[in-house]
Amino acid sequence: MSELGELDRPGAPNSPGAWDERSQEWLVTEADADQGPDADATTDHGPAPDPSARGKSRDTRSTTPTPRRTTADPVKALMHRHRDLCERAVDPLEIAAGLEAHGVTDRTAARFRHRDVFSLAEEMYARIPRDGETPKPRASEGGPRPRVDWVLLTLLPGALCTATVVGLHLTHGQARPTVAAAGALAVALALRAALARGPLSPRSGTPATGTSTWTYWLIAYALLGDGLLRTALAGGPDGLPDGSPDAPWPLAAAPLLALTWACAPAAWTTHLFTARARRKLTASRGLEDFAASVRPLLLGTFALFLGALTALLTLTATTLDEPVTYAQTTTLGALLLLSRLLAIHRFTHAPAVILTAIATAQATALATVFAARLPGCEVLALPVQTLTETWGPGSVQALTCGTGALILLLHATRTLTRASAHAPAENQR
């Protein structure tokens, strides 16, 4: 890559090392180096010059402007700046996505005499010096191909959850808590395995954000939260939930079944979005063009998942003869899908903040109801009590998850429509 560091001016540094101050000076301007001392500041060696000739010399200098030499090849200097990106790239799309991640826009590309970032990336890729045969650009990546292993993994949480619910209906007495505990552990491990492989798994280099804990909390609240809140407002609970229909603390099994089975459509819709976005990245000729084409794709994928989740919820609620909680379950499913989509495309901060805030709000709502039983603290439960009396106990979950899902959807339409979001992880440095 020594050619990347060369500038056209004679005497420019040919070292392939890092971008230094001397290279930066030549990139900005060389006017200071070109302007030498004034001609009349000559030494006193030799005879004194003729005054008339000296005046003519000054007139000539005043009428003939000194040429201002700047870097003749700004693209080469840009390649030197993004040297690692150019060396790793196996196709122009990776360079375009990497440039956009570093803040290069179509307007910036115009200063390099290119109509957009994609055209600039194509020139940079074509000018990468290589030893031996030039590697062929790899085929358009559409995300991970559907494989039997991750297909089975996405179905495993729903199958284990169904087995646990059936076991709770068939057992009685002391065996019921054992079946519930074993089933909860099995479902949690299955969810972890499903999120670690296939389209729902984070890309290499994505840092861990600790959102798994809050994800498990939100799913547990969907199972236990509404029943606990209703019982707490009535003065309970008088015992622990045992899974029976007439228990003092009822469980909502239908939403949990629908959410665990929804891992499969979540994986398929995520795979669809990744594949189509990569194809549109290949066909696009500008960053704005790519964003305009990916935005409806993202919204369509989101709507497709919500439709599948709604169908699953209707089926499970009808089978278990439970009330259909569309608002709570669909908002939670939307929240979990969007947080996962952002996380696997390396936007991990917003999902972590939103999931933490929602879990904290739900825990606070439950805590205020119990804290209101202390003498003089009755006012603490007033907001939650008013909300549940107006829209029911499920309004707490629907309101918190719906607000978080809306924020993440707006964030996703801004971040997942960037070309850099669909570049390989090693280019995001």
C-alpha positions as CSV (number, residue, x, y, z in Angstrom):
1,M,0.0,0.0,0.0
2,S,3.0,2.3,-0.3
3,E,1.4,3.8,-3.4
4,L,-1.5,5.0,-1.3
5,G,0.8,7.3,0.6
6,E,2.4,8.9,-2.4
7,L,1.5,12.4,-3.5
8,D,2.2,13.8,-6.9
9,R,4.5,16.5,-5.6
10,P,8.2,15.6,-5.8
11,G,9.7,15.1,-2.4
12,A,6.4,13.9,-0.8
13,P,6.9,11.2,1.8
14,N,6.7,7.7,0.3
15,S,6.5,5.9,3.7
16,P,3.5,3.6,4.1
17,G,3.2,4.6,7.7
18,A,0.3,6.4,9.4
19,W,-1.1,9.7,8.4
20,D,1.3,12.3,9.8
21,E,1.4,16.1,10.1
22,R,3.6,16.5,7.0
23,S,1.1,14.6,4.9
24,Q,-1.8,16.6,6.3
25,E,0.0,19.9,5.4
26,W,0.5,18.8,1.8
27,L,-3.1,17.7,1.6
28,V,-4.5,21.1,2.7
29,T,-2.2,23.4,0.8
30,E,1.4,23.8,-0.4
31,A,1.2,27.6,-0.8
32,D,3.5,28.3,2.1
33,A,6.2,26.1,0.6
34,D,5.8,27.7,-2.8
35,Q,6.1,31.3,-1.7
36,G,9.8,31.9,-1.1
37,P,11.4,35.1,0.2
38,D,11.0,38.3,-1.7
39,A,13.4,38.8,-4.6
40,D,14.7,42.1,-3.1
41,A,15.9,40.2,0.0
42,T,19.0,39.0,-1.9
43,T,22.4,38.8,-0.5
44,D,25.1,41.5,-1.1
45,H,27.5,39.3,-3.1
46,G,28.3,40.6,-6.5
47,P,27.6,43.9,-8.1
48,A,24.5,45.9,-7.1
49,P,21.6,45.4,-9.5
50,D,20.5,48.1,-11.8
51,P,17.5,50.1,-10.3
52,S,15.7,50.2,-13.6
53,A,16.0,46.4,-14.0
54,R,14.9,46.0,-10.4
55,G,11.7,47.9,-11.1
56,K,11.0,45.9,-14.2
57,S,11.5,42.7,-12.2
58,R,9.0,44.0,-9.6
59,D,6.5,44.9,-12.3
60,T,6.8,41.4,-13.8
61,R,6.2,39.8,-10.5
62,S,3.2,42.0,-9.8
63,T,1.5,41.2,-13.1
64,T,2.4,37.5,-13.1
65,P,0.6,35.6,-10.3
66,T,2.5,32.9,-8.5
67,P,0.9,29.5,-9.2
68,R,-0.7,28.0,-6.1
69,R,0.1,24.3,-6.2
70,T,-2.2,22.0,-4.2
71,T,-2.6,18.2,-4.2
72,A,-3.4,17.1,-7.7
73,D,-4.9,13.8,-6.6
74,P,-7.3,14.2,-3.6
75,V,-8.7,10.7,-4.1
76,K,-5.3,9.2,-3.5
77,A,-5.0,11.2,-0.3
78,L,-8.5,10.0,0.8
79,M,-7.3,6.4,0.1
80,H,-4.3,7.1,2.3
81,R,-6.6,8.3,5.1
82,H,-8.8,5.2,4.9
83,R,-6.0,2.8,4.2
84,D,-7.2,0.0,6.4
85,L,-10.7,0.1,4.9
86,C,-9.3,0.0,1.3
87,E,-7.0,-2.9,2.2
88,R,-9.7,-5.1,3.7
89,A,-12.4,-4.3,1.1
90,V,-13.3,-7.1,-1.3
91,D,-15.9,-5.0,-3.2
92,P,-16.7,-1.4,-3.7
93,L,-19.8,-1.7,-1.5
94,E,-17.7,-2.2,1.6
95,I,-15.7,0.9,0.9
96,A,-18.9,2.9,0.3
97,A,-20.5,1.8,3.6
98,G,-17.2,2.4,5.4
99,L,-16.9,5.9,4.0
100,E,-20.5,6.7,5.0
101,A,-19.8,5.4,8.5
102,H,-16.9,7.9,8.7
103,G,-19.2,10.8,7.7
104,V,-18.6,11.0,3.9
105,T,-21.8,11.9,2.2
106,D,-22.8,12.4,-1.5
107,R,-22.1,16.1,-1.1
108,T,-18.6,15.3,0.2
109,A,-18.1,13.0,-2.8
110,A,-18.9,15.9,-5.1
111,R,-15.7,17.6,-3.9
112,F,-13.8,14.6,-5.3
113,R,-15.5,15.0,-8.7
114,H,-17.9,12.1,-8.1
115,R,-21.7,12.2,-8.2
116,D,-22.1,10.0,-5.1
117,V,-20.3,7.9,-2.5
118,F,-20.8,4.7,-4.5
119,S,-19.0,6.2,-7.5
120,L,-16.2,7.4,-5.3
121,A,-15.9,4.0,-3.7
122,E,-15.7,2.3,-7.1
123,E,-12.7,4.4,-8.1
124,M,-11.0,3.8,-4.8
125,Y,-11.5,0.1,-5.1
126,A,-10.2,0.1,-8.7
127,R,-7.1,1.9,-7.6
128,I,-6.2,-0.4,-4.7
129,P,-2.7,-1.8,-5.6
130,R,-2.6,-5.6,-5.1
131,D,0.1,-8.2,-5.4
132,G,-0.7,-10.9,-7.9
133,E,-4.2,-11.5,-9.1
134,T,-6.9,-9.1,-8.1
135,P,-9.5,-10.9,-5.9
136,K,-12.9,-11.1,-7.3
137,P,-15.6,-9.3,-5.5
138,R,-17.7,-11.7,-3.5
139,A,-21.3,-12.3,-4.4
140,S,-24.0,-10.1,-2.9
141,E,-24.6,-11.2,0.6
142,G,-28.1,-11.5,1.7
143,G,-27.4,-12.5,5.3
144,P,-27.1,-16.0,6.6
145,R,-28.7,-18.7,4.4
146,P,-31.6,-20.6,5.9
147,R,-30.1,-23.7,7.6
148,V,-31.7,-26.6,9.3
149,D,-30.0,-25.9,12.6
150,W,-31.2,-22.4,13.2
151,V,-34.6,-23.2,11.8
152,L,-35.0,-25.9,14.5
153,L,-33.6,-23.6,17.1
154,T,-36.2,-20.9,16.4
155,L,-38.9,-23.5,16.8
156,L,-37.5,-24.9,20.0
157,P,-38.7,-22.2,22.5
158,G,-42.3,-22.6,21.3
159,A,-42.2,-26.4,21.5
160,L,-40.7,-26.4,25.0
161,C,-43.2,-23.7,26.2
162,T,-46.1,-25.8,24.8
163,A,-44.8,-28.9,26.5
164,T,-44.6,-26.9,29.8
165,V,-48.1,-25.6,29.5
166,V,-49.4,-29.1,28.8
167,G,-47.5,-30.5,31.7
168,L,-49.0,-27.9,34.0
169,H,-52.5,-28.9,32.9
170,L,-51.8,-32.6,33.5
171,T,-50.1,-32.4,36.9
172,H,-51.5,-31.6,40.3
173,G,-50.2,-30.9,43.8
174,Q,-46.5,-30.8,44.5
175,A,-45.5,-31.9,41.0
176,R,-46.9,-28.7,39.5
177,P,-44.2,-26.3,40.8
178,T,-41.5,-28.7,39.8
179,V,-42.9,-28.8,36.2
180,A,-43.2,-25.0,36.1
181,A,-39.6,-24.5,37.3
182,A,-38.1,-27.0,34.9
183,G,-40.2,-25.6,32.0
184,A,-39.1,-22.1,32.7
185,L,-35.5,-23.0,32.8
186,A,-35.8,-25.0,29.5
187,V,-37.6,-22.2,27.7
188,A,-35.0,-19.7,28.9
189,L,-32.1,-21.8,27.6
190,A,-34.0,-22.4,24.3
191,L,-34.5,-18.7,23.9
192,R,-30.8,-18.0,24.5
193,A,-29.8,-20.7,21.9
194,A,-32.2,-19.3,19.4
195,L,-30.8,-15.8,19.8
196,A,-27.2,-17.0,19.5
197,R,-27.5,-18.6,16.1
198,G,-29.0,-17.7,12.7
199,P,-30.4,-14.3,11.7
200,L,-31.2,-13.3,15.2
201,S,-27.6,-13.7,16.4
202,P,-25.4,-10.6,16.7
203,R,-22.7,-10.0,14.1
204,S,-19.1,-10.6,15.0
205,G,-17.7,-7.6,16.9
206,T,-21.1,-6.5,18.3
207,P,-20.5,-5.8,22.0
208,A,-22.6,-7.4,24.7
209,T,-25.1,-4.9,26.1
210,G,-26.7,-7.0,28.9
211,T,-30.2,-6.7,27.4
212,S,-30.9,-10.4,27.9
213,T,-31.7,-9.9,31.6
214,W,-34.3,-7.2,30.7
215,T,-35.7,-9.3,27.9
216,Y,-36.4,-12.2,30.3
217,W,-38.0,-9.7,32.7
218,L,-40.3,-8.4,30.1
219,I,-41.4,-11.9,29.1
220,A,-41.9,-12.9,32.7
221,Y,-44.0,-9.8,33.2
222,A,-46.1,-10.8,30.3
223,L,-46.7,-14.1,32.1
224,L,-47.1,-12.9,35.7
225,G,-47.3,-9.1,35.7
226,D,-51.0,-8.4,34.9
227,G,-52.3,-11.0,37.3
228,L,-50.0,-9.8,40.1
229,L,-51.0,-6.2,39.6
230,R,-54.7,-7.0,39.6
231,T,-54.3,-9.2,42.8
232,A,-52.1,-6.5,44.5
233,L,-54.7,-3.8,43.9
234,A,-57.3,-6.1,45.5
235,G,-55.2,-6.6,48.6
236,G,-53.4,-9.8,47.7
237,P,-51.7,-12.0,46.7
238,D,-52.5,-14.7,49.2
239,G,-50.2,-17.3,47.7
240,L,-47.8,-18.1,44.9
241,P,-49.1,-18.9,41.4
242,D,-49.5,-22.6,40.6
243,G,-50.7,-22.5,37.1
244,S,-54.3,-23.5,37.8
245,P,-57.2,-21.5,36.4
246,D,-58.7,-20.8,39.8
247,A,-55.4,-19.7,41.4
248,P,-55.3,-16.4,43.4
249,W,-52.5,-15.2,41.2
250,P,-53.5,-16.2,37.6
251,L,-51.0,-16.7,34.8
252,A,-51.3,-15.5,31.2
253,A,-50.0,-18.5,29.3
254,A,-51.4,-17.5,25.9
255,P,-49.1,-14.4,25.4
256,L,-46.1,-16.4,26.5
257,L,-46.9,-19.2,24.0
258,A,-47.4,-16.7,21.2
259,L,-44.1,-14.9,21.9
260,T,-42.0,-18.1,22.1
261,W,-43.5,-19.4,18.9
262,A,-42.9,-15.9,17.3
263,C,-39.1,-16.6,17.4
264,A,-39.6,-18.4,14.1
265,P,-41.3,-15.5,12.2
266,A,-38.9,-13.1,13.8
267,A,-35.9,-15.0,12.4
268,W,-37.5,-15.3,8.9
269,T,-38.5,-11.6,8.7
270,T,-35.0,-10.6,9.9
271,H,-33.4,-12.8,7.3
272,L,-35.7,-11.3,4.7
273,F,-34.8,-7.8,5.7
274,T,-31.1,-8.5,5.7
275,A,-31.2,-10.2,2.3
276,R,-33.3,-7.5,0.6
277,A,-31.3,-4.6,2.1
278,R,-28.1,-6.1,0.8
279,R,-29.6,-6.4,-2.7
280,K,-30.8,-2.8,-2.6
281,L,-27.3,-1.7,-1.5
282,T,-25.9,-3.4,-4.6
283,A,-28.4,-1.7,-6.9
284,S,-28.4,1.7,-5.3
285,R,-26.4,4.6,-6.8
286,G,-26.5,7.0,-3.9
287,L,-27.0,7.1,-0.1
288,E,-30.3,8.9,-0.3
289,D,-31.5,6.4,-3.0
290,F,-30.6,3.5,-0.7
291,A,-32.3,5.0,2.4
292,A,-35.5,5.7,0.4
293,S,-35.6,2.1,-0.8
294,V,-34.8,0.4,2.5
295,R,-37.3,2.4,4.6
296,P,-40.5,0.8,3.2
297,L,-38.7,-2.5,3.3
298,L,-38.1,-2.1,7.1
299,L,-41.7,-1.0,7.7
300,G,-43.0,-3.9,5.6
301,T,-40.9,-6.4,7.5
302,F,-42.1,-5.0,10.8
303,A,-45.8,-5.2,9.7
304,L,-45.3,-8.8,8.5
305,F,-43.9,-9.9,11.9
306,L,-46.8,-8.1,13.8
307,G,-49.3,-10.0,11.5
308,A,-47.7,-13.3,12.3
309,L,-47.6,-12.5,16.0
310,T,-51.3,-11.5,16.0
311,A,-52.3,-14.8,14.3
312,L,-50.2,-16.8,16.8
313,L,-51.8,-14.9,19.8
314,T,-55.3,-15.5,18.4
315,L,-54.6,-19.2,18.0
316,T,-53.0,-19.7,21.5
317,A,-55.7,-17.7,23.3
318,T,-58.5,-19.7,21.6
319,T,-56.8,-23.0,22.4
320,L,-56.2,-22.1,26.1
321,D,-59.6,-20.3,26.4
322,E,-57.9,-17.2,27.7
323,P,-58.7,-13.5,27.0
324,V,-56.9,-12.2,23.9
325,T,-54.5,-9.4,25.0
326,Y,-53.6,-7.9,21.6
327,A,-52.4,-4.6,22.9
328,Q,-49.9,-6.0,25.5
329,T,-48.6,-8.8,23.4
330,T,-48.2,-7.0,20.1
331,T,-46.4,-4.0,21.7
332,L,-44.0,-6.3,23.6
333,G,-43.3,-8.4,20.4
334,A,-42.7,-5.2,18.4
335,L,-40.3,-3.9,21.1
336,L,-38.3,-7.2,21.2
337,L,-38.1,-7.4,17.4
338,L,-36.9,-3.9,17.0
339,S,-34.4,-4.1,19.8
340,R,-33.0,-7.3,18.2
341,L,-32.9,-5.8,14.7
342,L,-30.9,-2.8,16.0
343,A,-28.6,-5.0,18.1
344,I,-27.6,-7.4,15.2
345,H,-26.8,-4.3,13.1
346,R,-24.5,-3.0,15.8
347,F,-26.8,-0.3,17.2
348,T,-26.8,-1.6,20.8
349,H,-27.0,1.5,22.9
350,A,-30.6,2.5,22.2
351,P,-32.1,-1.0,22.8
352,A,-30.2,-1.3,26.1
353,V,-31.5,2.1,27.3
354,I,-35.1,1.5,26.2
355,L,-35.4,-2.0,27.6
356,T,-33.9,-0.9,30.9
357,A,-36.3,2.0,31.2
358,I,-39.3,-0.1,30.4
359,A,-38.4,-2.9,32.9
360,T,-37.7,-0.2,35.5
361,A,-41.1,1.4,34.9
362,Q,-43.0,-1.9,35.2
363,A,-41.1,-2.8,38.4
364,T,-41.8,0.7,39.8
365,A,-45.6,0.4,39.1
366,L,-45.7,-2.9,41.0
367,A,-43.6,-1.5,43.9
368,T,-45.8,1.6,44.3
369,V,-48.9,-0.6,44.8
370,F,-47.2,-2.5,47.6
371,A,-45.6,0.6,49.1
372,A,-49.0,2.3,49.3
373,R,-49.9,-0.2,52.0
374,L,-47.6,1.6,54.4
375,P,-49.2,4.1,56.7
376,G,-49.5,7.5,55.0
377,C,-48.3,6.3,51.6
378,E,-51.6,5.6,50.0
379,V,-51.0,8.4,47.4
380,L,-48.2,6.3,45.8
381,A,-50.6,3.9,44.2
382,L,-52.9,6.6,42.9
383,P,-51.4,6.8,39.3
384,V,-51.3,3.1,38.8
385,Q,-54.8,2.7,40.3
386,T,-56.2,5.4,38.1
387,L,-54.6,3.8,35.0
388,T,-55.9,0.3,35.7
389,E,-59.4,1.5,36.6
390,T,-59.6,3.3,33.2
391,W,-58.0,0.8,30.9
392,G,-57.4,-2.3,32.9
393,P,-54.3,-3.9,34.5
394,G,-52.8,-4.6,31.0
395,S,-52.5,-0.9,30.3
396,V,-49.2,-0.7,32.3
397,Q,-47.6,-3.2,30.0
398,A,-49.2,-1.8,26.8
399,L,-48.3,1.8,27.6
400,T,-44.6,1.1,28.5
401,C,-43.9,-1.4,25.7
402,G,-45.8,0.7,23.2
403,T,-43.9,3.8,24.0
404,G,-40.6,2.0,23.8
405,A,-41.5,0.3,20.5
406,L,-42.4,3.6,19.0
407,I,-39.1,5.2,20.0
408,L,-37.1,2.2,18.6
409,L,-39.1,2.3,15.4
410,L,-38.3,5.9,14.8
411,H,-34.6,5.2,15.7
412,A,-34.6,2.2,13.3
413,T,-35.9,4.2,10.4
414,R,-33.0,6.5,10.8
415,T,-30.2,4.1,11.5
416,L,-31.1,0.9,9.6
417,T,-31.5,2.9,6.4
418,R,-27.8,3.7,6.3
419,A,-25.4,1.8,4.1
420,S,-23.0,1.4,6.9
421,A,-25.5,-0.6,8.9
422,H,-25.3,-3.4,6.4
423,A,-21.6,-3.4,5.9
424,P,-19.4,-6.2,7.4
425,A,-18.5,-5.7,11.0
426,E,-14.7,-5.4,10.4
427,N,-15.3,-2.3,8.3
428,Q,-16.9,-0.4,11.2
429,R,-13.8,1.0,12.8
